[in-house]
Amino acid sequence: MKSKKNYLIILALLGLSMTACLDLDEEVFDRVDSSIYYQDESSVKSAVASIYGTGALSYIEYFWYLQEFSADQVAWRTWNGGLWGWDEAEKFVLSSHTWTPDSKIIRQTWETAWTTIGLCNTLIEDLESLDPANLRMSEEKMQTYIAEVRTLRAWAYYNIYEVWGGALPLNVSAGSEIPGSASTDFDEGSQIIFNFLIEELDASVDNLTKNSVNRMNQAVNRIIKARLLLNAELFIKQPMYDECALISQDILNNKYGDYSIADDYRTNFSIENVNSPEVIMAFSFEVGQLNGGWMRNMPFLPYNIWDYFGGTYNQSGWNCTILTPSFDNSGTVLPSGGTTSPKSFLEAPYNDKLGAVYERFDNRDIRKQNYMYDEGTSNYKGMFLKGEIKANYGKGDPLKADADRDGQNIVYVDQVGTFLGKGRELETVMSPRWGEATSGLRLVKYPIYPSSAGIDFQDIDEVEFRLAEVVYMLAECKMRTGDSNGAKELVNSVRQRYFSASDWTVVKDQPGPGFTEFDMDWMLSQWGLEFLSEGRRRRTDLRRFDKFTQGQWWFFGRVTEDGKEIPAIRDRKYEWFPLPSSALMVNPGLVQNPNYQ
């Protein structure tokens, strides 16, 4: 089983000072007086641990929705004539860029986000008021805990900053008063929050520990700052790539802890990933303590998937999430779904530089195979599900589909369309509104172990920071200064682990499918392949490269919905998400993102 956790995740005993920014007249009645609750270091550690659990659950679900479904690699897909998985377009609005301030998904993300920040505010105030000696702690240890919570708050704030920018309030108080937006001017508000985060991170870093995988540590602190600097041109309209490169190089030089790129990428996502030299920080998941690990895979998988994995778990697949397709629907329809001669979105007449996820992986890449667990090596291979899916890793009977293909064999195709003609006649390109039960390939990013392995996949820690991100940040900074060869060599230092030694001698000098040179389009693609479905595609990739609304992939510019064309180039108002209408109704101090006014 997995290594002992640094922190046990327990139920939060702290009162919330700011839940969802909803109640302007909120009074806090459930606070436990700090002198009563905090008796020793163990009680401090428990209070800190509770916030990690709250933050992890918010990040793994709601922020993942916003950052991935709105981007070019992962989509929420309906089936059975557009009926199953529709859910009143709750998540479809993300994949089609049609959300509004009234969208339920926007409100849910807002509400969950503030809980973590409110807990951090309360705990920081409590810890700063305590005398460490009374808790049999040193002043140095107390400052470490405070720095840890401040960095955790900065991480939580950075997540919402990427979503709402300068429309956010800056709330760092444990009091019941809820502030309005940091400024009535969006750009000024962005600068205020940017400055706060930089100052907060710089003030905390020296008091943090190093190499503590399940805790905010010095390297995590510096990566959050590097993320800010890498995206500064978006946030405050000032490029700060040189500053980002300096911090990235310091991290790679092990100034803030000892890390290295894992030779085997699977060690980053397997049950003992806390021991990977590449993992800088991971949120601790364990069934019975913090049960959210299922969220990494279940949205992609069908209801009967356990017959494939040979495991028995309480969680059920959703069958709603897919990788964006690599092919259109040209050719003759096949009985099992898909068509005989589809055209790749990587090639003419499309020539897309975005989307088409599966086909962007080189065929020699060891990840590009169906997921399979090898009992001989007690390890797994591949991370996709494509084609006919049979029980027991392809050795047993075919799994059966539901709904529109009820009783038929599951044959996943790298296409999306109504191949049975249900709901809407098949068109050459269709949006995720019009899939079938077997439309779209599935991803198994974190391994799922069979029962015989004695490992619950839900116990795997959720990786939030790993060294590969630092390598790619430095590579991009070099690319932006014109040093494409330097960028290539850095990316290749990570990329080489996905190929055999003989294949690598050839692959290392090839940009890969869909590209002819090592340029910015290639760099953006490499971000996507390395961090596929890790909850970052919109936030640190598409927006920075100005592709989020201005880039084309899959169905944009090629389909109509309800008689309206979905344009290839979307309105720039969708660069930021709107504040939810519910928050604006109860907090008159909030100022809506100007693009939604």
Long-range contacts (C-beta under 8 A, 24 or more apart in sequence): 1-271, 1-454, 1-455, 1-459, 2-271, 2-272, 2-274, 2-286, 2-455, 2-459, 2-460, 2-461, 3-272, 3-274, 3-275, 5-214, 5-284, 5-286, 6-212, 6-213, 6-214, 6-215, 6-284, 7-45, 7-48, 7-49, 7-52, 7-214, 7-215, 7-284, 8-46, 8-49, 8-289, 9-49, 9-50, 9-52, 9-53, 9-284, 9-286, 9-289, 9-290, 10-46, 10-49, 10-50, 10-53, 10-289, 11-50, 12-47, 12-50, 12-51, 12-53, 12-54, 12-119, 13-37, 13-46, 13-47, 13-50, 14-47, 14-50, 14-119, 14-122, 14-123, 14-126, 15-122, 16-115, 16-118, 16-119, 16-122, 17-118, 17-121, 17-122, 17-173, 17-174, 17-175, 17-176, 18-114, 18-117, 18-118, 18-121, 18-171, 18-178, 19-111, 19-114, 19-115, 19-118, 20-110, 20-111, 20-114, 20-115, 20-583, 21-110, 21-114, 21-169, 21-171, 21-178, 21-583, 21-586, 21-587, 21-590, 22-111, 22-582, 22-583, 22-586, 22-587, 23-178, 23-586, 24-178, 24-586, 24-587, 26-176, 26-178, 27-176, 28-176, 31-122, 34-126, 34-129, 34-130, 38-126, 38-130, 38-135, 39-135, 40-135, 40-136, 40-137, 41-135, 41-136, 41-137, 41-141, 43-135, 44-127, 44-135, 44-137, 44-142, 44-145, 45-145, 47-123, 47-126, 48-123, 48-145, 48-148, 48-149, 50-119, 51-116, 51-119, 51-120, 51-123, 51-149, 51-152, 52-152, 52-214, 52-215, 52-283, 52-284, 53-289, 53-290, 54-115, 54-116, 54-119, 55-116, 55-152, 55-155, 55-156, 55-283, 56-283, 56-284, 56-285, 56-290, 56-292, 56-462, 57-112, 57-290, 57-292, 58-112, 58-113, 58-115, 58-116, 58-156, 59-159, 59-283, 59-462, 59-464, 59-535, 60-283, 60-292, 60-295, 60-296, 60-462, 60-535, 61-112, 61-292, 61-295, 62-105, 62-108, 62-109, 62-112, 62-113, 63-109, 63-113, 63-159, 63-163, 63-535, 64-295, 64-533, 64-535, 65-91, 65-94, 65-105, 65-109, 66-94, 66-105, 66-109, 66-163, 66-538, 66-577, 67-162, 67-535, 67-536, 67-537, 67-538, 67-539, 68-533, 68-535, 68-537, 68-538, 69-94, 69-95, 69-321, 70-94, 70-95, 70-97, 70-538, 70-548, 70-574, 71-537, 71-538, 71-541, 71-542, 71-548, 72-324, 72-354, 72-355, 72-528, 72-537, 72-542, 72-547, 72-551, 72-553, 72-554, 73-323, 73-324, 73-355, 73-357, 73-528, 73-532, 73-533, 73-537, 74-321, 74-322, 74-323, 74-324, 74-443, 74-533, 74-537, 75-321, 75-322, 75-323, 75-324, 75-432, 75-440, 75-554, 76-320, 76-321, 76-432, 77-320, 77-321, 77-322, 77-416, 77-432, 77-435, 77-439, 77-440, 78-320, 78-432, 78-433, 78-434, 78-435, 79-319, 79-403, 79-404, 79-435, 79-436, 79-437, 79-439, 80-403, 80-404, 80-422, 80-423, 80-436, 80-437, 81-404, 81-418, 81-422, 81-423, 81-424, 82-423, 82-424, 82-433, 82-434, 83-423, 84-403, 84-437, 85-318, 85-319, 85-320, 86-433, 91-320, 92-432, 92-433, 95-431, 95-432, 96-431, 96-432, 96-433, 96-561, 96-566, 97-549, 97-556, 97-566, 97-570, 97-574, 99-574, 99-577, 99-578, 100-578, 100-596, 101-578, 101-579, 101-580, 101-581, 101-584, 101-592, 101-596, 102-580, 102-581, 103-580, 106-577, 106-578, 106-580, 107-580, 107-581, 107-582, 107-583, 109-163, 109-577, 110-579, 110-580, 110-583, 113-156, 113-159, 113-160, 113-163, 114-171, 116-152, 116-153, 116-156, 117-153, 117-156, 117-157, 117-160, 117-171, 118-171, 120-149, 120-150, 120-152, 120-153, 120-156, 121-153, 121-171, 121-172, 121-173, 121-174, 122-174, 123-149, 124-149, 124-150, 124-153, 124-174, 125-173, 125-174, 126-174, 140-207, 143-207, 144-207, 144-208, 144-209, 146-204, 146-207, 147-204, 147-205, 147-206, 147-207, 147-208, 148-204, 148-208, 148-215, 148-216, 150-200, 150-203, 150-204, 151-200, 151-201, 151-204, 151-205, 151-208, 151-216, 151-220, 151-221, 151-224, 152-216, 153-200, 154-197, 154-200, 154-201, 154-204, 154-221, 154-224, 155-216, 155-220, 155-224, 155-464, 157-193, 157-196, 157-197, 158-197, 158-224, 158-227, 158-228, 161-193, 161-194, 161-197, 161-235, 162-231, 162-539, 162-540, 163-539, 163-576, 163-577, 164-576, 164-577, 164-579, 164-593, 165-189, 165-190, 165-235, 165-576, 165-593, 166-190, 166-191, 166-192, 166-193, 167-576, 167-579, 167-590, 167-591, 167-592, 167-593, 168-193, 169-587, 169-589, 169-590, 170-196, 172-196, 178-587, 178-589, 179-589, 180-587, 180-588, 180-589, 180-590, 180-591, 181-589, 181-590, 181-591, 183-591, 184-591, 186-591, 186-593, 186-594, 187-236, 187-237, 189-591, 190-235, 190-236, 191-236, 194-228, 194-232, 194-235, 194-236, 197-224, 197-225, 197-228, 198-225, 198-228, 201-225, 201-228, 205-256, 210-256, 210-257, 210-258, 211-257, 211-258, 213-274, 213-279, 213-280, 213-281, 213-282, 213-461, 214-274, 214-281, 214-282, 214-283, 214-284, 214-461, 215-281, 216-281, 217-256, 217-257, 217-280, 217-281, 218-256, 218-257, 219-251, 219-256, 219-257, 219-259, 219-280, 219-281, 219-465, 220-280, 220-281, 220-465, 221-256, 222-247, 222-250, 222-251, 222-256, 223-251, 223-280, 223-465, 223-469, 223-470, 226-251, 226-470, 226-473, 227-473, 227-540, 230-473, 230-476, 230-477, 230-540, 230-544, 231-539, 231-540, 231-543, 231-544, 233-544, 234-543, 234-544, 239-480, 241-476, 241-477, 241-480, 241-481, 242-477, 244-473, 244-474, 244-477, 245-473, 245-474, 245-477, 245-478, 248-470, 248-471, 248-473, 248-474, 248-477, 249-474, 251-467, 251-470, 252-467, 252-470, 252-471, 252-474, 259-467, 260-467, 261-467, 261-468, 261-471, 261-493, 261-494, 261-497, 262-497, 263-497, 264-497, 265-367, 265-497, 265-498, 266-379, 266-380, 266-447, 268-463, 268-466, 269-445, 269-446, 269-447, 269-460, 269-463, 270-379, 270-380, 270-447, 270-460, 271-447, 271-449, 271-455, 271-457, 271-459, 271-460, 273-460, 273-461, 273-463, 274-461, 276-466, 277-467, 278-466, 278-467, 278-468, 279-461, 279-463, 279-465, 279-466, 280-465, 280-466, 280-467, 281-463, 281-464, 281-465, 282-461, 282-462, 282-463, 282-464, 282-465, 283-461, 283-462, 283-464, 284-461, 285-458, 285-459, 285-460, 285-461, 285-462, 286-458, 286-459, 287-456, 287-458, 287-459, 291-458, 292-458, 292-462, 293-446, 293-457, 293-458, 293-459, 293-460, 293-462, 294-457, 294-458, 296-445, 296-446, 296-462, 296-533, 297-443, 297-444, 297-445, 297-446, 297-448, 297-457, 300-385, 300-442, 300-443, 300-444, 301-385, 301-442, 301-444, 302-399, 302-401, 302-402, 302-410, 302-437, 303-402, 304-399, 304-400, 305-399, 307-391, 307-392, 307-396, 307-399, 308-385, 308-389, 308-390, 308-391, 308-392, 308-393, 308-399, 309-373, 309-393, 309-448, 309-449, 309-450, 310-373, 310-391, 310-392, 310-393, 310-450, 310-451, 310-452, 311-448, 311-449, 311-450, 311-451, 311-457, 312-451, 313-456, 313-457, 313-458, 315-458, 319-402, 319-437, 322-416, 322-432, 322-435, 322-439, 322-440, 322-441, 322-442, 323-357, 323-358, 323-384, 323-414, 323-440, 323-441, 323-442, 323-443, 324-355, 324-356, 324-357, 324-440, 324-553, 324-554, 325-355, 325-356, 325-414, 325-415, 325-416, 325-439, 325-440, 325-441, 325-554, 326-355, 326-356, 326-357, 326-358, 326-359, 326-360, 326-414, 327-356, 327-359, 327-414, 327-415, 328-415, 328-428, 328-429, 329-415, 329-416, 329-417, 329-419, 329-426, 329-427, 329-428, 329-429, 329-430, 330-428, 333-419, 333-426, 334-419, 336-388, 336-408, 336-409, 336-411, 336-413, 336-438, 337-405, 337-411, 337-413, 337-415, 337-419, 337-436, 337-438, 337-439, 338-411, 338-413, 338-414, 338-415, 338-419, 339-415, 339-419, 342-415, 345-553, 345-554, 346-513, 346-514, 352-514, 352-552, 352-553, 352-554, 353-514, 353-515, 353-521, 353-524, 353-525, 353-551, 354-524, 354-542, 354-547, 354-551, 354-552, 354-553, 355-553, 355-554, 356-514, 356-553, 356-554, 357-441, 357-528, 357-532, 358-384, 358-386, 358-414, 358-441, 359-414, 359-513, 359-514, 360-512, 360-513, 360-514, 360-525, 360-528, 360-529, 361-513, 361-529, 362-499, 362-507, 362-510, 362-512, 362-513, 364-499, 364-500, 364-503, 364-507, 365-498, 365-499, 366-498, 366-499, 366-500, 367-498, 370-394, 371-444, 371-447, 371-448, 373-447, 373-448, 373-449, 373-450, 373-453, 375-450, 375-452, 375-453, 378-453, 380-447, 382-444, 383-443, 383-444, 383-445, 384-441, 384-442, 384-443, 384-444, 385-412, 385-441, 385-442, 385-443, 385-444, 386-412, 386-414, 386-441, 386-442, 387-411, 387-412, 401-437, 401-438, 402-437, 403-437, 404-436, 404-437, 405-436, 405-437, 405-438, 406-437, 410-437, 410-438, 411-438, 412-438, 412-440, 412-441, 412-442, 413-438, 413-439, 413-440, 413-441, 414-440, 414-441, 415-439, 415-440, 416-440, 427-559, 428-558, 429-554, 429-555, 429-558, 429-559, 430-555, 430-559, 431-555, 431-559, 431-561, 431-566, 432-555, 433-561, 443-532, 443-533, 445-532, 445-533, 445-534, 463-534, 468-494, 468-530, 468-531, 469-531, 472-526, 472-527, 472-530, 475-523, 475-526, 476-523, 476-527, 479-519, 479-520, 479-523, 480-520, 484-517, 484-518, 484-519, 485-518, 487-518, 487-523, 488-518, 491-523, 491-526, 494-530, 495-526, 495-530, 520-545, 543-575, 548-574, 548-575, 549-574, 549-575, 571-595
